[in-house]
Amino acid sequence: MLPKGDAAMKTIVDRAIAKIERDGEGGKLYKTWFMSPIPPKGINLDMPMSDTMKAVFEHPNDRPMDD
């Protein structure tokens, strides 16, 4: 969540998110939370990344997802 109208903050956040999407860190985080047992109960959501999400990770943008 960002303050409305804070373009400088949006730029910083967009760059940080794009970096983790491109450098593989985002994929690791996704795997941790959606494809692995989550403590403390060890629940595994077993939710593979969609093709749409994979495309966003490959080409980060700030457009809403349709999928």
CHARMM-style PDB file with segment names, atoms N, HN, CA, C and O in Angstrom:
ATOM      1  N   MET     1       0.836  -1.153   0.000  1.00  0.00      PROA
ATOM      2  CA  MET     1       0.000   0.000   0.000  1.00  0.00      PROA
ATOM      3  C   MET     1       0.894   1.232   0.000  1.00  0.00      PROA
ATOM      4  O   MET     1       1.877   1.299   0.737  1.00  0.00      PROA
ATOM      5  N   LEU     2       0.543   2.205  -0.832  1.00  0.00      PROA
ATOM      6  HN  LEU     2      -0.256   2.151  -1.431  1.00  0.00      PROA
ATOM      7  CA  LEU     2       1.321   3.434  -0.944  1.00  0.00      PROA
ATOM      8  C   LEU     2       0.430   4.639  -0.717  1.00  0.00      PROA
ATOM      9  O   LEU     2      -0.771   4.595  -0.980  1.00  0.00      PROA
ATOM     10  N   PRO     3       1.031   5.724  -0.222  1.00  0.00      PROA
ATOM     11  CA  PRO     3       0.248   6.949  -0.118  1.00  0.00      PROA
ATOM     12  C   PRO     3      -0.157   7.420  -1.521  1.00  0.00      PROA
ATOM     13  O   PRO     3       0.670   7.435  -2.433  1.00  0.00      PROA
ATOM     14  N   LYS     4      -1.391   7.791  -1.687  1.00  0.00      PROA
ATOM     15  HN  LYS     4      -2.063   7.779  -0.946  1.00  0.00      PROA
ATOM     16  CA  LYS     4      -1.880   8.262  -2.981  1.00  0.00      PROA
ATOM     17  C   LYS     4      -1.102   9.507  -3.407  1.00  0.00      PROA
ATOM     18  O   LYS     4      -0.912  10.438  -2.625  1.00  0.00      PROA
ATOM     19  N   GLY     5      -0.660   9.502  -4.657  1.00  0.00      PROA
ATOM     20  HN  GLY     5      -0.814   8.745  -5.292  1.00  0.00      PROA
ATOM     21  CA  GLY     5       0.032  10.659  -5.204  1.00  0.00      PROA
ATOM     22  C   GLY     5       1.514  10.752  -4.880  1.00  0.00      PROA
ATOM     23  O   GLY     5       2.147  11.748  -5.230  1.00  0.00      PROA
ATOM     24  N   ASP     6       2.093   9.743  -4.220  1.00  0.00      PROA
ATOM     25  HN  ASP     6       1.579   8.934  -3.936  1.00  0.00      PROA
ATOM     26  CA  ASP     6       3.511   9.785  -3.881  1.00  0.00      PROA
ATOM     27  C   ASP     6       4.303   9.053  -4.966  1.00  0.00      PROA
ATOM     28  O   ASP     6       4.674   7.889  -4.817  1.00  0.00      PROA
ATOM     29  N   ALA     7       4.549   9.772  -6.057  1.00  0.00      PROA
ATOM     30  HN  ALA     7       4.248  10.718  -6.178  1.00  0.00      PROA
ATOM     31  CA  ALA     7       5.218   9.171  -7.221  1.00  0.00      PROA
ATOM     32  C   ALA     7       6.627   8.694  -6.892  1.00  0.00      PROA
ATOM     33  O   ALA     7       7.061   7.663  -7.405  1.00  0.00      PROA
ATOM     34  N   ALA     8       7.344   9.422  -6.050  1.00  0.00      PROA
ATOM     35  HN  ALA     8       6.992  10.260  -5.634  1.00  0.00      PROA
ATOM     36  CA  ALA     8       8.714   9.025  -5.705  1.00  0.00      PROA
ATOM     37  C   ALA     8       8.715   7.690  -4.958  1.00  0.00      PROA
ATOM     38  O   ALA     8       9.535   6.816  -5.240  1.00  0.00      PROA
ATOM     39  N   MET     9       7.799   7.541  -4.012  1.00  0.00      PROA
ATOM     40  HN  MET     9       7.133   8.252  -3.783  1.00  0.00      PROA
ATOM     41  CA  MET     9       7.711   6.282  -3.262  1.00  0.00      PROA
ATOM     42  C   MET     9       7.292   5.138  -4.178  1.00  0.00      PROA
ATOM     43  O   MET     9       7.819   4.032  -4.062  1.00  0.00      PROA
ATOM     44  N   LYS    10       6.356   5.388  -5.084  1.00  0.00      PROA
ATOM     45  HN  LYS    10       5.928   6.287  -5.178  1.00  0.00      PROA
ATOM     46  CA  LYS    10       5.908   4.365  -6.026  1.00  0.00      PROA
ATOM     47  C   LYS    10       7.077   3.888  -6.884  1.00  0.00      PROA
ATOM     48  O   LYS    10       7.219   2.690  -7.128  1.00  0.00      PROA
ATOM     49  N   THR    11       7.902   4.807  -7.336  1.00  0.00      PROA
ATOM     50  HN  THR    11       7.786   5.780  -7.138  1.00  0.00      PROA
ATOM     51  CA  THR    11       9.073   4.454  -8.141  1.00  0.00      PROA
ATOM     52  C   THR    11      10.007   3.542  -7.358  1.00  0.00      PROA
ATOM     53  O   THR    11      10.495   2.549  -7.898  1.00  0.00      PROA
ATOM     54  N   ILE    12      10.260   3.866  -6.094  1.00  0.00      PROA
ATOM     55  HN  ILE    12       9.863   4.672  -5.656  1.00  0.00      PROA
ATOM     56  CA  ILE    12      11.143   3.051  -5.256  1.00  0.00      PROA
ATOM     57  C   ILE    12      10.567   1.652  -5.080  1.00  0.00      PROA
ATOM     58  O   ILE    12      11.280   0.660  -5.230  1.00  0.00      PROA
ATOM     59  N   VAL    13       9.290   1.573  -4.764  1.00  0.00      PROA
ATOM     60  HN  VAL    13       8.711   2.379  -4.641  1.00  0.00      PROA
ATOM     61  CA  VAL    13       8.636   0.284  -4.552  1.00  0.00      PROA
ATOM     62  C   VAL    13       8.602  -0.532  -5.850  1.00  0.00      PROA
ATOM     63  O   VAL    13       8.902  -1.725  -5.840  1.00  0.00      PROA
ATOM     64  N   ASP    14       8.237   0.109  -6.963  1.00  0.00      PROA
ATOM     65  HN  ASP    14       7.992   1.079  -6.971  1.00  0.00      PROA
ATOM     66  CA  ASP    14       8.205  -0.586  -8.255  1.00  0.00      PROA
ATOM     67  C   ASP    14       9.565  -1.177  -8.594  1.00  0.00      PROA
ATOM     68  O   ASP    14       9.649  -2.315  -9.056  1.00  0.00      PROA
ATOM     69  N   ARG    15      10.629  -0.416  -8.370  1.00  0.00      PROA
ATOM     70  HN  ARG    15      10.561   0.508  -7.995  1.00  0.00      PROA
ATOM     71  CA  ARG    15      11.984  -0.903  -8.677  1.00  0.00      PROA
ATOM     72  C   ARG    15      12.367  -2.072  -7.782  1.00  0.00      PROA
ATOM     73  O   ARG    15      12.971  -3.040  -8.245  1.00  0.00      PROA
ATOM     74  N   ALA    16      12.019  -1.985  -6.504  1.00  0.00      PROA
ATOM     75  HN  ALA    16      11.529  -1.199  -6.128  1.00  0.00      PROA
ATOM     76  CA  ALA    16      12.361  -3.064  -5.569  1.00  0.00      PROA
ATOM     77  C   ALA    16      11.618  -4.352  -5.940  1.00  0.00      PROA
ATOM     78  O   ALA    16      12.206  -5.434  -5.935  1.00  0.00      PROA
ATOM     79  N   ILE    17      10.337  -4.234  -6.259  1.00  0.00      PROA
ATOM     80  HN  ILE    17       9.859  -3.356  -6.264  1.00  0.00      PROA
ATOM     81  CA  ILE    17       9.556  -5.415  -6.636  1.00  0.00      PROA
ATOM     82  C   ILE    17      10.069  -6.004  -7.942  1.00  0.00      PROA
ATOM     83  O   ILE    17      10.208  -7.222  -8.054  1.00  0.00      PROA
ATOM     84  N   ALA    18      10.352  -5.164  -8.927  1.00  0.00      PROA
ATOM     85  HN  ALA    18      10.239  -4.174  -8.836  1.00  0.00      PROA
ATOM     86  CA  ALA    18      10.870  -5.645 -10.212  1.00  0.00      PROA
ATOM     87  C   ALA    18      12.197  -6.372 -10.016  1.00  0.00      PROA
ATOM     88  O   ALA    18      12.453  -7.384 -10.668  1.00  0.00      PROA
ATOM     89  N   LYS    19      13.037  -5.861  -9.125  1.00  0.00      PROA
ATOM     90  HN  LYS    19      12.829  -5.038  -8.596  1.00  0.00      PROA
ATOM     91  CA  LYS    19      14.332  -6.493  -8.877  1.00  0.00      PROA
ATOM     92  C   LYS    19      14.157  -7.907  -8.336  1.00  0.00      PROA
ATOM     93  O   LYS    19      14.808  -8.834  -8.818  1.00  0.00      PROA
ATOM     94  N   ILE    20      13.283  -8.087  -7.336  1.00  0.00      PROA
ATOM     95  HN  ILE    20      12.755  -7.334  -6.945  1.00  0.00      PROA
ATOM     96  CA  ILE    20      13.127  -9.437  -6.785  1.00  0.00      PROA
ATOM     97  C   ILE    20      12.416 -10.366  -7.766  1.00  0.00      PROA
ATOM     98  O   ILE    20      12.627 -11.578  -7.733  1.00  0.00      PROA
ATOM     99  N   GLU    21      11.586  -9.814  -8.628  1.00  0.00      PROA
ATOM    100  HN  GLU    21      11.415  -8.829  -8.654  1.00  0.00      PROA
ATOM    101  CA  GLU    21      10.943 -10.650  -9.647  1.00  0.00      PROA
ATOM    102  C   GLU    21      11.973 -11.147 -10.657  1.00  0.00      PROA
ATOM    103  O   GLU    21      11.908 -12.295 -11.095  1.00  0.00      PROA
ATOM    104  N   ARG    22      12.914 -10.298 -11.025  1.00  0.00      PROA
ATOM    105  HN  ARG    22      12.967  -9.365 -10.669  1.00  0.00      PROA
ATOM    106  CA  ARG    22      13.897 -10.656 -12.056  1.00  0.00      PROA
ATOM    107  C   ARG    22      15.060 -11.488 -11.527  1.00  0.00      PROA
ATOM    108  O   ARG    22      15.557 -12.366 -12.233  1.00  0.00      PROA
ATOM    109  N   ASP    23      15.503 -11.227 -10.292  1.00  0.00      PROA
ATOM    110  HN  ASP    23      15.098 -10.514  -9.719  1.00  0.00      PROA
ATOM    111  CA  ASP    23      16.723 -11.892  -9.815  1.00  0.00      PROA
ATOM    112  C   ASP    23      16.492 -13.269  -9.191  1.00  0.00      PROA
ATOM    113  O   ASP    23      17.431 -13.894  -8.698  1.00  0.00      PROA
ATOM    114  N   GLY    24      15.252 -13.737  -9.211  1.00  0.00      PROA
ATOM    115  HN  GLY    24      14.489 -13.230  -9.611  1.00  0.00      PROA
ATOM    116  CA  GLY    24      14.963 -15.066  -8.693  1.00  0.00      PROA
ATOM    117  C   GLY    24      14.486 -15.086  -7.251  1.00  0.00      PROA
ATOM    118  O   GLY    24      13.939 -16.091  -6.797  1.00  0.00      PROA
ATOM    119  N   GLU    25      14.683 -13.998  -6.527  1.00  0.00      PROA
ATOM    120  HN  GLU    25      15.128 -13.182  -6.896  1.00  0.00      PROA
ATOM    121  CA  GLU    25      14.249 -13.946  -5.130  1.00  0.00      PROA
ATOM    122  C   GLU    25      12.724 -14.063  -5.022  1.00  0.00      PROA
ATOM    123  O   GLU    25      12.215 -14.700  -4.099  1.00  0.00      PROA
ATOM    124  N   GLY    26      12.000 -13.454  -5.956  1.00  0.00      PROA
ATOM    125  HN  GLY    26      12.413 -12.937  -6.706  1.00  0.00      PROA
ATOM    126  CA  GLY    26      10.543 -13.533  -5.950  1.00  0.00      PROA
ATOM    127  C   GLY    26      10.058 -14.963  -6.137  1.00  0.00      PROA
ATOM    128  O   GLY    26       9.104 -15.391  -5.486  1.00  0.00      PROA
ATOM    129  N   GLY    27      10.710 -15.697  -7.020  1.00  0.00      PROA
ATOM    130  HN  GLY    27      11.485 -15.350  -7.548  1.00  0.00      PROA
ATOM    131  CA  GLY    27      10.363 -17.097  -7.226  1.00  0.00      PROA
ATOM    132  C   GLY    27      10.604 -17.928  -5.972  1.00  0.00      PROA
ATOM    133  O   GLY    27       9.810 -18.810  -5.644  1.00  0.00      PROA
ATOM    134  N   LYS    28      11.697 -17.646  -5.274  1.00  0.00      PROA
ATOM    135  HN  LYS    28      12.341 -16.929  -5.540  1.00  0.00      PROA
ATOM    136  CA  LYS    28      11.994 -18.352  -4.023  1.00  0.00      PROA
ATOM    137  C   LYS    28      10.931 -18.038  -2.967  1.00  0.00      PROA
ATOM    138  O   LYS    28      10.465 -18.932  -2.260  1.00  0.00      PROA
ATOM    139  N   LEU    29      10.557 -16.769  -2.870  1.00  0.00      PROA
ATOM    140  HN  LEU    29      10.936 -16.043  -3.444  1.00  0.00      PROA
ATOM    141  CA  LEU    29       9.517 -16.385  -1.910  1.00  0.00      PROA
ATOM    142  C   LEU    29       8.192 -17.050  -2.255  1.00  0.00      PROA
ATOM    143  O   LEU    29       7.481 -17.532  -1.372  1.00  0.00      PROA
ATOM    144  N   TYR    30       7.866 -17.074  -3.537  1.00  0.00      PROA
ATOM    145  HN  TYR    30       8.443 -16.683  -4.254  1.00  0.00      PROA
ATOM    146  CA  TYR    30       6.626 -17.732  -3.976  1.00  0.00      PROA
ATOM    147  C   TYR    30       6.641 -19.197  -3.571  1.00  0.00      PROA
ATOM    148  O   TYR    30       5.664 -19.706  -3.022  1.00  0.00      PROA
ATOM    149  N   LYS    31       7.752 -19.872  -3.841  1.00  0.00      PROA
ATOM    150  HN  LYS    31       8.546 -19.458  -4.287  1.00  0.00      PROA
ATOM    151  CA  LYS    31       7.863 -21.291  -3.508  1.00  0.00      PROA
ATOM    152  C   LYS    31       7.708 -21.511  -2.002  1.00  0.00      PROA
ATOM    153  O   LYS    31       7.043 -22.454  -1.572  1.00  0.00      PROA
ATOM    154  N   THR    32       8.323 -20.635  -1.206  1.00  0.00      PROA
ATOM    155  HN  THR    32       8.863 -19.869  -1.556  1.00  0.00      PROA
ATOM    156  CA  THR    32       8.238 -20.753   0.247  1.00  0.00      PROA
ATOM    157  C   THR    32       6.801 -20.665   0.742  1.00  0.00      PROA
ATOM    158  O   THR    32       6.389 -21.457   1.590  1.00  0.00      PROA
ATOM    159  N   TRP    33       6.037 -19.717   0.224  1.00  0.00      PROA
ATOM    160  HN  TRP    33       6.371 -19.074  -0.465  1.00  0.00      PROA
ATOM    161  CA  TRP    33       4.697 -19.468   0.752  1.00  0.00      PROA
ATOM    162  C   TRP    33       3.577 -20.214   0.040  1.00  0.00      PROA
ATOM    163  O   TRP    33       2.515 -20.423   0.626  1.00  0.00      PROA
ATOM    164  N   PHE    34       3.788 -20.620  -1.204  1.00  0.00      PROA
ATOM    165  HN  PHE    34       4.651 -20.450  -1.680  1.00  0.00      PROA
ATOM    166  CA  PHE    34       2.696 -21.251  -1.948  1.00  0.00      PROA
ATOM    167  C   PHE    34       2.960 -22.695  -2.362  1.00  0.00      PROA
ATOM    168  O   PHE    34       2.038 -23.382  -2.801  1.00  0.00      PROA
ATOM    169  N   MET    35       4.205 -23.172  -2.231  1.00  0.00      PROA
ATOM    170  HN  MET    35       4.954 -22.614  -1.874  1.00  0.00      PROA
ATOM    171  CA  MET    35       4.536 -24.518  -2.676  1.00  0.00      PROA
ATOM    172  C   MET    35       5.241 -25.350  -1.597  1.00  0.00      PROA
ATOM    173  O   MET    35       5.664 -26.474  -1.868  1.00  0.00      PROA
ATOM    174  N   SER    36       5.369 -24.818  -0.397  1.00  0.00      PROA
ATOM    175  HN  SER    36       5.025 -23.905  -0.177  1.00  0.00      PROA
ATOM    176  CA  SER    36       6.071 -25.508   0.684  1.00  0.00      PROA
ATOM    177  C   SER    36       5.226 -25.479   1.953  1.00  0.00      PROA
ATOM    178  O   SER    36       4.346 -24.630   2.090  1.00  0.00      PROA
ATOM    179  N   PRO    37       5.485 -26.395   2.881  1.00  0.00      PROA
ATOM    180  CA  PRO    37       4.758 -26.376   4.149  1.00  0.00      PROA
ATOM    181  C   PRO    37       4.996 -25.053   4.893  1.00  0.00      PROA
ATOM    182  O   PRO    37       6.130 -24.590   5.013  1.00  0.00      PROA
ATOM    183  N   ILE    38       3.904 -24.459   5.386  1.00  0.00      PROA
ATOM    184  HN  ILE    38       2.983 -24.836   5.288  1.00  0.00      PROA
ATOM    185  CA  ILE    38       3.975 -23.181   6.096  1.00  0.00      PROA
ATOM    186  C   ILE    38       3.861 -23.446   7.594  1.00  0.00      PROA
ATOM    187  O   ILE    38       2.891 -24.050   8.050  1.00  0.00      PROA
ATOM    188  N   PRO    39       4.854 -22.992   8.357  1.00  0.00      PROA
ATOM    189  CA  PRO    39       4.777 -23.163   9.809  1.00  0.00      PROA
ATOM    190  C   PRO    39       3.627 -22.336  10.387  1.00  0.00      PROA
ATOM    191  O   PRO    39       3.219 -21.371   9.739  1.00  0.00      PROA
ATOM    192  N   PRO    40       3.103 -22.635  11.509  1.00  0.00      PROA
ATOM    193  CA  PRO    40       3.535 -23.716  12.406  1.00  0.00      PROA
ATOM    194  C   PRO    40       2.823 -25.038  12.126  1.00  0.00      PROA
ATOM    195  O   PRO    40       3.252 -26.070  12.643  1.00  0.00      PROA
ATOM    196  N   LYS    41       1.765 -25.050  11.339  1.00  0.00      PROA
ATOM    197  HN  LYS    41       1.416 -24.212  10.919  1.00  0.00      PROA
ATOM    198  CA  LYS    41       0.994 -26.278  11.135  1.00  0.00      PROA
ATOM    199  C   LYS    41       1.454 -27.104   9.940  1.00  0.00      PROA
ATOM    200  O   LYS    41       0.964 -28.214   9.731  1.00  0.00      PROA
ATOM    201  N   GLY    42       2.384 -26.580   9.158  1.00  0.00      PROA
ATOM    202  HN  GLY    42       2.782 -25.678   9.327  1.00  0.00      PROA
ATOM    203  CA  GLY    42       2.905 -27.323   8.019  1.00  0.00      PROA
ATOM    204  C   GLY    42       1.929 -27.451   6.857  1.00  0.00      PROA
ATOM    205  O   GLY    42       2.026 -28.385   6.061  1.00  0.00      PROA
ATOM    206  N   ILE    43       0.993 -26.517   6.760  1.00  0.00      PROA
ATOM    207  HN  ILE    43       0.915 -25.758   7.407  1.00  0.00      PROA
ATOM    208  CA  ILE    43       0.022 -26.557   5.664  1.00  0.00      PROA
ATOM    209  C   ILE    43       0.717 -26.174   4.360  1.00  0.00      PROA
ATOM    210  O   ILE    43       1.432 -25.174   4.298  1.00  0.00      PROA
ATOM    211  N   ASN    44       0.502 -26.973   3.328  1.00  0.00      PROA
ATOM    212  HN  ASN    44      -0.079 -27.785   3.378  1.00  0.00      PROA
ATOM    213  CA  ASN    44       1.067 -26.682   2.014  1.00  0.00      PROA
ATOM    214  C   ASN    44      -0.076 -26.307   1.075  1.00  0.00      PROA
ATOM    215  O   ASN    44      -0.963 -27.121   0.821  1.00  0.00      PROA
ATOM    216  N   LEU    45      -0.057 -25.088   0.563  1.00  0.00      PROA
ATOM    217  HN  LEU    45       0.664 -24.427   0.770  1.00  0.00      PROA
ATOM    218  CA  LEU    45      -1.108 -24.645  -0.342  1.00  0.00      PROA
ATOM    219  C   LEU    45      -1.019 -25.324  -1.702  1.00  0.00      PROA
ATOM    220  O   LEU    45      -2.014 -25.411  -2.422  1.00  0.00      PROA
ATOM    221  N   ASP    46       0.180 -25.808  -2.058  1.00  0.00      PROA
ATOM    222  HN  ASP    46       0.989 -25.737  -1.474  1.00  0.00      PROA
ATOM    223  CA  ASP    46       0.406 -26.514  -3.329  1.00  0.00      PROA
ATOM    224  C   ASP    46      -0.253 -25.771  -4.495  1.00  0.00      PROA
ATOM    225  O   ASP    46      -1.070 -26.327  -5.228  1.00  0.00      PROA
ATOM    226  N   MET    47       0.125 -24.504  -4.641  1.00  0.00      PROA
ATOM    227  HN  MET    47       0.789 -24.052  -4.045  1.00  0.00      PROA
ATOM    228  CA  MET    47      -0.450 -23.645  -5.677  1.00  0.00      PROA
ATOM    229  C   MET    47       0.664 -23.179  -6.623  1.00  0.00      PROA
ATOM    230  O   MET    47       1.288 -22.146  -6.383  1.00  0.00      PROA
ATOM    231  N   PRO    48       0.914 -23.938  -7.694  1.00  0.00      PROA
ATOM    232  CA  PRO    48       1.964 -23.558  -8.635  1.00  0.00      PROA
ATOM    233  C   PRO    48       1.718 -22.163  -9.225  1.00  0.00      PROA
ATOM    234  O   PRO    48       0.579 -21.711  -9.343  1.00  0.00      PROA
ATOM    235  N   MET    49       2.798 -21.511  -9.584  1.00  0.00      PROA
ATOM    236  HN  MET    49       3.723 -21.879  -9.489  1.00  0.00      PROA
ATOM    237  CA  MET    49       2.709 -20.182 -10.179  1.00  0.00      PROA
ATOM    238  C   MET    49       2.026 -20.284 -11.544  1.00  0.00      PROA
ATOM    239  O   MET    49       2.383 -21.126 -12.369  1.00  0.00      PROA
ATOM    240  N   SER    50       1.051 -19.423 -11.764  1.00  0.00      PROA
ATOM    241  HN  SER    50       0.762 -18.740 -11.094  1.00  0.00      PROA
ATOM    242  CA  SER    50       0.335 -19.421 -13.042  1.00  0.00      PROA
ATOM    243  C   SER    50       1.234 -18.889 -14.159  1.00  0.00      PROA
ATOM    244  O   SER    50       2.234 -18.219 -13.903  1.00  0.00      PROA
ATOM    245  N   ASP    51       0.863 -19.198 -15.386  1.00  0.00      PROA
ATOM    246  HN  ASP    51       0.051 -19.743 -15.594  1.00  0.00      PROA
ATOM    247  CA  ASP    51       1.606 -18.674 -16.534  1.00  0.00      PROA
ATOM    248  C   ASP    51       1.555 -17.148 -16.552  1.00  0.00      PROA
ATOM    249  O   ASP    51       2.526 -16.496 -16.935  1.00  0.00      PROA
ATOM    250  N   THR    52       0.431 -16.583 -16.140  1.00  0.00      PROA
ATOM    251  HN  THR    52      -0.358 -17.112 -15.829  1.00  0.00      PROA
ATOM    252  CA  THR    52       0.298 -15.121 -16.095  1.00  0.00      PROA
ATOM    253  C   THR    52       1.292 -14.528 -15.107  1.00  0.00      PROA
ATOM    254  O   THR    52       1.962 -13.542 -15.414  1.00  0.00      PROA
ATOM    255  N   MET    53       1.389 -15.124 -13.923  1.00  0.00      PROA
ATOM    256  HN  MET    53       0.844 -15.925 -13.674  1.00  0.00      PROA
ATOM    257  CA  MET    53       2.328 -14.621 -12.915  1.00  0.00      PROA
ATOM    258  C   MET    53       3.767 -14.801 -13.382  1.00  0.00      PROA
ATOM    259  O   MET    53       4.605 -13.928 -13.155  1.00  0.00      PROA
ATOM    260  N   LYS    54       4.060 -15.921 -14.030  1.00  0.00      PROA
ATOM    261  HN  LYS    54       3.379 -16.630 -14.215  1.00  0.00      PROA
ATOM    262  CA  LYS    54       5.410 -16.128 -14.570  1.00  0.00      PROA
ATOM    263  C   LYS    54       5.760 -15.031 -15.569  1.00  0.00      PROA
ATOM    264  O   LYS    54       6.884 -14.531 -15.574  1.00  0.00      PROA
ATOM    265  N   ALA    55       4.809 -14.659 -16.407  1.00  0.00      PROA
ATOM    266  HN  ALA    55       3.896 -15.066 -16.403  1.00  0.00      PROA
ATOM    267  CA  ALA    55       5.040 -13.599 -17.392  1.00  0.00      PROA
ATOM    268  C   ALA    55       5.307 -12.266 -16.713  1.00  0.00      PROA
ATOM    269  O   ALA    55       6.154 -11.497 -17.168  1.00  0.00      PROA
ATOM    270  N   VAL    56       4.597 -11.985 -15.631  1.00  0.00      PROA
ATOM    271  HN  VAL    56       3.909 -12.610 -15.261  1.00  0.00      PROA
ATOM    272  CA  VAL    56       4.827 -10.740 -14.892  1.00  0.00      PROA
ATOM    273  C   VAL    56       6.220 -10.749 -14.279  1.00  0.00      PROA
ATOM    274  O   VAL    56       6.901  -9.723 -14.288  1.00  0.00      PROA
ATOM    275  N   PHE    57       6.656 -11.884 -13.747  1.00  0.00      PROA
ATOM    276  HN  PHE    57       6.104 -12.717 -13.740  1.00  0.00      PROA
ATOM    277  CA  PHE    57       8.001 -11.974 -13.175  1.00  0.00      PROA
ATOM    278  C   PHE    57       9.061 -11.751 -14.263  1.00  0.00      PROA
ATOM    279  O   PHE    57      10.110 -11.162 -14.000  1.00  0.00      PROA
ATOM    280  N   GLU    58       8.787 -12.216 -15.465  1.00  0.00      PROA
ATOM    281  HN  GLU    58       7.935 -12.694 -15.679  1.00  0.00      PROA
ATOM    282  CA  GLU    58       9.740 -12.033 -16.563  1.00  0.00      PROA
ATOM    283  C   GLU    58       9.746 -10.608 -17.083  1.00  0.00      PROA
ATOM    284  O   GLU    58      10.783 -10.109 -17.520  1.00  0.00      PROA
ATOM    285  N   HSD    59       8.591  -9.948 -17.040  1.00  0.00      PROA
ATOM    286  HN  HSD    59       7.749 -10.353 -16.685  1.00  0.00      PROA
ATOM    287  CA  HSD    59       8.449  -8.582 -17.554  1.00  0.00      PROA
ATOM    288  C   HSD    59       7.648  -7.752 -16.550  1.00  0.00      PROA
ATOM    289  O   HSD    59       6.468  -7.479 -16.775  1.00  0.00      PROA
ATOM    290  N   PRO    60       8.290  -7.344 -15.430  1.00  0.00      PROA
ATOM    291  CA  PRO    60       7.570  -6.598 -14.400  1.00  0.00      PROA
ATOM    292  C   PRO    60       6.910  -5.329 -14.942  1.00  0.00      PROA
ATOM    293  O   PRO    60       7.457  -4.636 -15.800  1.00  0.00      PROA
ATOM    294  N   ASN    61       5.718  -5.048 -14.414  1.00  0.00      PROA
ATOM    295  HN  ASN    61       5.274  -5.611 -13.717  1.00  0.00      PROA
ATOM    296  CA  ASN    61       4.984  -3.841 -14.801  1.00  0.00      PROA
ATOM    297  C   ASN    61       4.041  -3.472 -13.665  1.00  0.00      PROA
ATOM    298  O   ASN    61       3.922  -4.212 -12.688  1.00  0.00      PROA
ATOM    299  N   ASP    62       3.382  -2.350 -13.786  1.00  0.00      PROA
ATOM    300  HN  ASP    62       3.478  -1.749 -14.579  1.00  0.00      PROA
ATOM    301  CA  ASP    62       2.460  -1.927 -12.721  1.00  0.00      PROA
ATOM    302  C   ASP    62       1.005  -1.971 -13.183  1.00  0.00      PROA
ATOM    303  O   ASP    62       0.152  -1.283 -12.622  1.00  0.00      PROA
ATOM    304  N   ARG    63       0.722  -2.781 -14.206  1.00  0.00      PROA
ATOM    305  HN  ARG    63       1.415  -3.341 -14.661  1.00  0.00      PROA
ATOM    306  CA  ARG    63      -0.651  -2.928 -14.679  1.00  0.00      PROA
ATOM    307  C   ARG    63      -1.384  -3.989 -13.862  1.00  0.00      PROA
ATOM    308  O   ARG    63      -0.768  -4.974 -13.455  1.00  0.00      PROA
ATOM    309  N   PRO    64      -2.677  -3.816 -13.613  1.00  0.00      PROA
ATOM    310  CA  PRO    64      -3.440  -4.846 -12.908  1.00  0.00      PROA
ATOM    311  C   PRO    64      -3.483  -6.141 -13.716  1.00  0.00      PROA
ATOM    312  O   PRO    64      -3.490  -6.124 -14.947  1.00  0.00      PROA
ATOM    313  N   MET    65      -3.512  -7.254 -13.001  1.00  0.00      PROA
ATOM    314  HN  MET    65      -3.506  -7.268 -12.001  1.00  0.00      PROA
ATOM    315  CA  MET    65      -3.607  -8.551 -13.675  1.00  0.00      PROA
ATOM    316  C   MET    65      -5.047  -8.843 -14.018  1.00  0.00      PROA
ATOM    317  O   MET    65      -5.938  -8.581 -13.210  1.00  0.00      PROA
ATOM    318  N   ASP    66      -5.300  -9.383 -15.206  1.00  0.00      PROA
ATOM    319  HN  ASP    66      -4.577  -9.596 -15.863  1.00  0.00      PROA
ATOM    320  CA  ASP    66      -6.640  -9.749 -15.641  1.00  0.00      PROA
ATOM    321  C   ASP    66      -6.991 -11.155 -15.215  1.00  0.00      PROA
ATOM    322  O   ASP    66      -8.168 -11.511 -15.164  1.00  0.00      PROA
ATOM    323  N   ASP    67      -5.996 -11.958 -14.909  1.00  0.00      PROA
ATOM    324  HN  ASP    67      -5.039 -11.669 -14.951  1.00  0.00      PROA
ATOM    325  CA  ASP    67      -6.179 -13.381 -14.622  1.00  0.00      PROA
ATOM    326  C   ASP    67      -6.483 -13.630 -13.186  1.00  0.00      PROA
ATOM    327  OT1 ASP    67      -6.665 -14.779 -12.784  1.00  0.00      PROA
TER     328      ASP     67
END
